[in-house]
Amino acid sequence: MIQGGERGLRRPVLITILAVVTLFAGTACGGGKTGGTASGPPDAAQNVAGLPVTHFQSGFKANAPTPDVTVKNVTTGDDDKLATAAIVDVEKYWSTQLPANFGGQQFEPVKSLLSYDSNGAAQQSGCGSTKKVVNAYYCSTDDSVNWDRGVLLPQLRQQFGPVSVVTVLAHEFGHAIQARLGPQANMTKQTPTIVKEQQADCFAGNYFRYLAEDKSQYFQVSTDEGLSQVLAAMFSIRDPAGFNNTDVQAHGTAFDRVFAFQTGFEKTPKECAAMNQQNVQARIVEQPFAKGDQLHGQGTAKFNETAVADLQKSLDQAFTGVGAKAPQITAKDGTCPGGKSTPPATYCADTNTVSIDMAALTRLAQPVSDDGKSAGGFGDFAAFSEIASRYVIGVEKTADASVDNANAGLRTACLVGAWAKATNVVGQHLRLSPGDLDEAMTDLLQPNSLVAADANGVRPVSGFDRVAALRNGYLQGSPVCSTTYA
């Protein structure tokens, strides 16, 4: 985050989203009840986009058939087996979905598949030599899908599990679908790269819904750990903070990429194809660092008492509509004597305070290094978000909303997202900087994150839903937090 409201905004949009006095109006959440509403089921935390929460090993099915397809330079290694099966399976998916969603258009398989080792002998695709190309890519010149089995796929599989390899291939095949749809997917020679990438992530989400519904012959994916592995893999291949979305190599921040994937998982291929320059540019958060950001640590605020004081002012300003005394953030030990503690930050109802452990949160605020390895933390906004979540618990309690169930955790993450968007207002004591939302979402995927935890520190099991809740609050504002997570 950037401290000090006097500097210019990265994206100067005035958002008036936190009229919290009306947020919990009505019987859906009033009086501490947990009943449902017409616009949001009471069990939002008990499913993942309408599917049951499941736990099992994601990857190949035990009875998966042997793929029958020709791949140039293929080996019998695990990564080629995964990639080959992924291509055959995703082609089967699109062979039915393309005609079903796009006026009966018949599906045509890609013309060529190539496996290569980026550190081995060079191979040739229509897009040139594969020497040192640590990548997977669709090449429109020869209508081919190509992948590096030497470096990229093993790294993904070892770090995030086998479904991460399937994710990458499903994304690349999304570009082949764009080539087949052309204008039906808003694809022209002038279509910006970021739009193509967002749409390909969305198409990958469509396919993963098919896996999660257990319709694949080859793969299975659990809606808890499996989808969390997919999201973690997408985080690992995001653009670095401060990347310009107009760059020809732009793929989006983790926040942008996960939004597109989750849209595909929740909606139809038609809605992915409807992504265009106008609606993508209206919501993406990928922006270059402003001059002021570069002068102040590339958007990294020093986590100290001054920063916490600025956070208090930011939260107070955002939640002025509550009509009750705001919780006060106090630097203690992150616990509450005689009450349920959720260190490193705890909402203490008897004193209406948020007790924080400065040392622990300072470690959490340490930035992730350029190589993606953490020095013990996930960045300044991860620490700010943890504190904000406990402040929000206090706000919810003063509004007489339930704060001790799974929906309360998702509602809290949603309101943290809404607060994050509210910081993009001129004059705020803190404001977002490129990469901040990725820091919060990285924290959300951790098993001990507080951002989507209820007052007792209990978190919804699905990382997919925790991330979606923060995203919904940021993009749609606070009203969706009440209607979706009643």
Secondary structure by P-SEA (a helix, b strand, c coil): cccccccccccccccccccccccccccccccccccccccccccccccccccccccccccccccccccccccccccccaaaaaaaaaaaaaaaaacccccccccbbbbbcccbbbbbbcccccccccccccccccbbbbbccccccccccccaaaaaaacccaaaaaaaaaaaaaaaaaaaacccccccccccaaaaaaaaaaaaaaaaaaaaacccccccccccaaaaaaaaaaaaaccccccccccccccccaaaaaaaaaaaaaccaaaaaaccaaaaaaccccccccaaaaacccccccccaaaaaaaaaaaaaaacccccccbbbbbcccccccccccccbbbbccccbbbbcaaaaaaaaccccccccccccccaaaaaaaaaaaaaaaaaaaaccccccaaaaaaaaaaaaaaaaaacccccccccccaaaaaaaaaaacccccccccccccccccaaaaaaaaaaaaaccaaaaaaacc
